[in-house]
Amino acid sequence: MARIEAGKLHLEKQPVTAAELISGALSEFAAALRDRRVKVNRAKDLPPAEADREFAEQVLKQFLENALKYSPAGSPLTISAELQSGKIVIGVADRGPGIEENERSRIFDKFFRGRQHRFGTKGTGMGLAIAKGIVEAHGGRIWVESELGQGSAFYFSLPVSGGRES
């Protein structure tokens, strides 16, 4: 986090496909996901993103870790990847409790923990803040869509390889 805040995050950007990022993250969580149905919706013919594979994969792993932590055991997860407005958008959706509307704008702040999970859930509250820093260092955007009682979907965008964020 200190490197991110100091603007000293060294990215080794190269073309990387959404498929590579997804398979890398899924292989790391294979054991934890064995009792979950994971659906991958990846658009056909997606161009590669211009990203540091290790850091971009870390963002996706953070999304998966949170989905596992905050959704009921055995509930399904969906990973998506598509092209939107000239950017690669990757997301993870769960069927957890959802995030209260007044907390959604703060969920990416350092140390922030939602009211429902402030004391009962392990972690430092830094994962999504770090993910935000990584995505922004790539020139992308990170956000959450959520509905109480229905679940949450976390997304991040990356520039298309050879393209520029507008």
Protein Blocks (a to p, Z undefined) as FASTA:
>chain_A
ZZmmnopaccddddddfklmmmmmmmmmmmmmmmpccdddddehiacddddfklmmmmmm
mmmmmmmmmpcehiacddddddeehiacdddddfbebjafklmmmmmpghiacfklmmmp
gcehlmmmmmmmmmmmnopacdddddehiapcdddddddehiacZZ
